[in-house]
Amino acid sequence: MVPFFVWFLLLDDGRDGLFRWLAVLVFAVAIYTDKLDGDLARSRGLITDFGKIADPIADKLLIGSALIMLSYLGELWWWVTIVILVREIGITLLRFAVIRYGVMPASRGGKLKTVVQTAAILLFLIPLQSLLGPWAWWPAAAVMAAAVVITVVTGVDYIVQAIRLRAAARS
Protein backbone atom coordinates (compact mmCIF):
# COMPACT_ATOMS: atom_id res chain seq x y z
CA MET A 1 0.00 0.00 0.00
CA VAL A 2 3.01 2.30 0.51
CA PRO A 3 3.49 3.02 -3.22
CA PHE A 4 -0.19 4.00 -3.60
CA PHE A 5 0.00 6.22 -0.53
CA VAL A 6 3.07 8.05 -1.86
CA TRP A 7 1.62 8.28 -5.36
CA PHE A 8 -1.64 9.82 -4.12
CA LEU A 9 0.27 12.43 -2.12
CA LEU A 10 2.36 13.31 -5.17
CA LEU A 11 -0.54 13.49 -7.61
CA ASP A 12 -1.79 16.85 -6.40
CA ASP A 13 1.44 18.02 -4.71
CA GLY A 14 -0.04 17.25 -1.31
CA ARG A 15 -2.83 19.77 -1.66
CA ASP A 16 -6.28 19.29 -0.19
CA GLY A 17 -7.92 17.62 -3.16
CA LEU A 18 -9.29 14.17 -3.79
CA PHE A 19 -5.86 12.56 -3.95
CA ARG A 20 -4.90 13.92 -0.52
CA TRP A 21 -8.00 12.29 0.93
CA LEU A 22 -7.19 9.05 -0.92
CA ALA A 23 -3.71 9.15 0.62
CA VAL A 24 -5.29 9.56 4.07
CA LEU A 25 -7.59 6.61 3.35
CA VAL A 26 -4.76 4.36 2.12
CA PHE A 27 -2.62 5.25 5.14
CA ALA A 28 -5.51 4.56 7.54
CA VAL A 29 -6.36 1.22 5.87
CA ALA A 30 -2.69 0.16 5.90
CA ILE A 31 -2.36 0.96 9.61
CA TYR A 32 -5.64 -0.80 10.42
CA THR A 33 -4.75 -3.95 8.48
CA ASP A 34 -1.38 -4.04 10.24
CA LYS A 35 -3.15 -3.95 13.61
CA LEU A 36 -5.69 -6.53 12.48
CA ASP A 37 -2.91 -8.84 11.30
CA GLY A 38 -1.16 -8.56 14.66
CA ASP A 39 -4.37 -9.14 16.60
CA LEU A 40 -5.22 -12.23 14.54
CA ALA A 41 -1.71 -13.64 14.92
CA ARG A 42 -1.79 -13.20 18.71
CA SER A 43 -5.34 -14.54 19.15
CA ARG A 44 -4.58 -17.67 17.11
CA GLY A 45 -1.10 -18.30 18.46
CA LEU A 46 0.50 -17.66 15.09
CA ILE A 47 3.30 -15.43 16.32
CA THR A 48 6.56 -16.29 14.60
CA ASP A 49 10.12 -15.02 14.82
CA PHE A 50 9.74 -13.92 11.18
CA GLY A 51 6.63 -11.93 12.08
CA LYS A 52 8.40 -10.32 15.04
CA ILE A 53 10.97 -8.97 12.58
CA ALA A 54 8.92 -8.43 9.40
CA ASP A 55 6.00 -6.60 11.03
CA PRO A 56 8.11 -3.78 12.51
CA ILE A 57 9.90 -3.39 9.16
CA ALA A 58 6.55 -3.02 7.36
CA ASP A 59 5.50 -0.46 9.98
CA LYS A 60 8.72 1.47 9.41
CA LEU A 61 8.20 1.53 5.64
CA LEU A 62 4.73 3.04 6.01
CA ILE A 63 5.61 5.47 8.81
CA GLY A 64 8.90 6.40 7.15
CA SER A 65 7.31 7.08 3.77
CA ALA A 66 4.66 9.26 5.42
CA LEU A 67 7.26 11.28 7.33
CA ILE A 68 9.45 11.71 4.24
CA MET A 69 6.48 12.79 2.14
CA LEU A 70 5.24 15.27 4.75
CA SER A 71 8.73 16.78 4.95
CA TYR A 72 9.08 16.79 1.15
CA LEU A 73 5.77 18.66 0.90
CA GLY A 74 7.00 21.20 3.46
CA GLU A 75 4.44 20.25 6.10
CA LEU A 76 6.81 18.69 8.64
CA TRP A 77 10.29 19.73 9.66
CA TRP A 78 13.02 17.55 8.16
CA TRP A 79 14.77 17.27 11.53
CA VAL A 80 11.71 15.44 12.94
CA THR A 81 11.77 12.99 10.04
CA ILE A 82 15.52 12.47 10.43
CA VAL A 83 15.37 11.88 14.21
CA ILE A 84 12.57 9.35 13.85
CA LEU A 85 14.12 7.57 10.86
CA VAL A 86 17.57 7.37 12.46
CA ARG A 87 15.99 5.75 15.53
CA GLU A 88 13.86 3.38 13.43
CA ILE A 89 16.69 2.27 11.16
CA GLY A 90 19.14 2.07 14.05
CA ILE A 91 16.87 -0.13 16.17
CA THR A 92 16.10 -2.37 13.18
CA LEU A 93 19.83 -2.84 12.56
CA LEU A 94 20.35 -3.42 16.29
CA ARG A 95 17.70 -6.15 16.25
CA PHE A 96 19.52 -7.89 13.42
CA ALA A 97 22.86 -7.49 15.21
CA VAL A 98 21.61 -9.26 18.35
CA ILE A 99 19.34 -11.82 16.68
CA ARG A 100 21.86 -14.61 17.34
CA TYR A 101 21.29 -13.97 21.07
CA GLY A 102 17.49 -13.85 20.79
CA VAL A 103 14.64 -11.90 19.24
CA MET A 104 13.71 -8.51 20.67
CA PRO A 105 9.94 -8.27 20.16
CA ALA A 106 8.15 -4.93 20.14
CA SER A 107 7.80 -3.55 23.65
CA ARG A 108 4.78 -1.74 25.08
CA GLY A 109 6.70 1.50 24.66
CA GLY A 110 7.44 0.61 21.05
CA LYS A 111 3.76 -0.04 20.44
CA LEU A 112 2.83 3.26 22.11
CA LYS A 113 5.41 4.99 19.90
CA THR A 114 3.76 3.53 16.80
CA VAL A 115 0.28 4.63 17.95
CA VAL A 116 1.40 8.19 18.74
CA GLN A 117 3.40 8.46 15.50
CA THR A 118 0.37 7.21 13.58
CA ALA A 119 -1.93 9.73 15.27
CA ALA A 120 0.50 12.57 14.56
CA ILE A 121 0.88 11.55 10.91
CA LEU A 122 -2.89 11.32 10.46
CA LEU A 123 -3.29 14.79 11.98
CA PHE A 124 -0.73 16.12 9.51
CA LEU A 125 -2.21 14.21 6.56
CA ILE A 126 -5.83 15.20 7.03
CA PRO A 127 -6.17 18.69 5.52
CA LEU A 128 -7.45 20.19 8.77
CA GLN A 129 -5.97 23.63 8.10
CA SER A 130 -8.14 24.09 5.03
CA LEU A 131 -11.17 22.94 7.02
CA LEU A 132 -10.53 24.64 10.38
CA GLY A 133 -7.90 27.31 9.74
CA PRO A 134 -4.19 27.66 10.48
CA TRP A 135 -4.57 26.99 14.22
CA ALA A 136 -5.32 23.33 13.37
CA TRP A 137 -1.57 22.83 12.82
CA TRP A 138 -0.83 23.16 16.56
CA PRO A 139 -2.54 19.96 17.77
CA ALA A 140 -0.75 18.00 15.03
CA ALA A 141 2.58 19.57 16.04
CA ALA A 142 1.95 18.79 19.74
CA VAL A 143 1.18 15.12 19.03
CA MET A 144 4.24 14.92 16.76
CA ALA A 145 6.39 16.40 19.55
CA ALA A 146 5.13 13.68 21.88
CA ALA A 147 5.89 11.10 19.17
CA VAL A 148 9.48 12.36 18.88
CA VAL A 149 10.02 12.16 22.64
CA ILE A 150 8.54 8.66 22.89
CA THR A 151 10.55 7.58 19.84
CA VAL A 152 13.84 8.68 21.40
CA VAL A 153 13.06 7.27 24.86
CA THR A 154 12.00 3.87 23.50
CA GLY A 155 15.06 3.83 21.26
CA VAL A 156 17.28 4.14 24.33
CA ASP A 157 15.22 1.39 26.01
CA TYR A 158 15.81 -0.98 23.07
CA ILE A 159 19.54 -0.32 23.26
CA VAL A 160 19.49 -1.26 26.96
CA GLN A 161 17.47 -4.42 26.13
CA ALA A 162 19.98 -5.40 23.44
CA ILE A 163 22.89 -4.98 25.84
CA ARG A 164 21.12 -7.13 28.44
CA LEU A 165 20.17 -9.76 25.86
CA ARG A 166 23.76 -10.02 24.66
CA ALA A 167 25.13 -10.13 28.21
CA ALA A 168 22.65 -12.86 29.24
CA ALA A 169 23.53 -14.95 26.20
CA ARG A 170 27.25 -14.69 26.92
CA SER A 171 26.84 -15.70 30.57
N, C-alpha and C positions, 0 to 999 in steps of 0.2 A: 504493500500500500504506500510505502515511502515515495516511490517515483511519482505516483499520482498526486500525492500531497504536494510535493515540490512543484510539479508541473502546474497544478491549479494555482498555486501562489504566483508562479511566474507569468501565467497567461494574462493577467491584468495588472502586472507590476505590483501586486499586493494591495491594490485598491479595494474599495468596499463593494465590488460588484458580485455577480453570481459566482465567479470562480473563487473568490475569497471565501464565500460561504461553503462552496464545495470542498475547499481545503479544510475548513473547520470541521465539516462533516466527516471527511476521510480520516482526519486526525482523531476525532472522537471515536469513530468506529474501530480504528486500529487499536487505540488504548483499551476500549471496552473488550474487544476480542482477545487481547493479551491477558486481561484480568480473567475473563471467562475461561480461557485455556488453563491458566494457573489454578483456578478454583476447581475445574473438572479434574485436573491431574491430582490435586491434593485429595479431593473427595473419593476418588477411585483408586488411590494408592498407586498412581502411575508416575510418581516422581522418579526421575532418573538423573544420573550424574550429567548426562548430555543436556538435559533440560535445565539443570542448575546453571550450566554455562551458556547455553544457546539463548535462553530467555532473556537474561540481562543484556546480551549483545543485541538482540532484536530491539529491546527497549532503548538502548543507547543509539541505535540507528535512527529510530523515530524521533526521540528527544533531540538528538544531535542535529538532525536535518531541520527540525523546527527552529532550534536556536540559531543555526547558521542562516536560515532563510530570513528570520526576523531581523537579524543583524544586517544582512545583505540589503534588506528593504529599508534599513534605517530606523527601525522601530524598537530595537534593543541594542544597548551598548555592546560593542565587540568584546570588551573586557569581561563582561558577564558570560558570554558564550565561551570565551577562552578559558576562564576559571572552571566552568562546569565541564567542558570537554577535556581539559587536562586531567581533572579528577577522574572522569569516567574512563578515559583511555588508560590512565595510570593504574587504576584499580583493576581493570580488565587484564592488563599485562601482569599485574601482581598476582592475580588469581591463577594465571597460567604458570607463573614462576614457582608457585608453591603447590601446584596440583599434585606433584609426586608425594607430598606430605599429607594431602587430603583436600577435599573440596570445601571452599568457603561459600556456603549458600548465602542468599540475600538475607540481611539482618532486618529487624523491625525498623531500625533507623534508615536502612537503605530503601525499604518499602515506603516509609514516610517521605523520604527524599523524592522518590518517584511520583508520589501523589501530589506533593507540593509543587514540584517542577511542572507536572501536567496541568495543575490548576493555573499556575502562572502563565504557561504557554497558551492555554485556552483563553485566558483573559486578554492576552496580547493579540491572539488571532482573531477573536470576535471583534468586528469593527464597532466597538462600543463608543469610540470618540465621535464617530459620525452620527450615532444614535443619541448619545447623551451629552456630548460636548467634550472639550479638552480635559476637564477634571476627571473623566473616566480613566485616564492614564494612571493616576495615582494609586488606585487599588491594585492594578496590575503590577505596578512597580514595587509596591509593598510586599505582595505575595512573592514576586521574583526575588526580592531582597532576602526574604525568609528562606526561599529555595537555595540561594547561594550559601547562606550560613549553614543550613542543614547539610548541603552537599559537601562543604569543607569539613565540617565536624564528623560526618559519617566516613569521609575519606580517611581521616586520621584514625578513626576506630577500626577500619579495615586493615590499615597498616599494622596496628597493634595486634589484631587477630592473626595476621599473617606471621608476625614475629613469634607469637605464642604457638601457632600451629607448627611452625618449623622447629622451634625449641622442643616441643613435646615429641615430635617425630624423631629427633636426634637423641633424646634421652633414653 
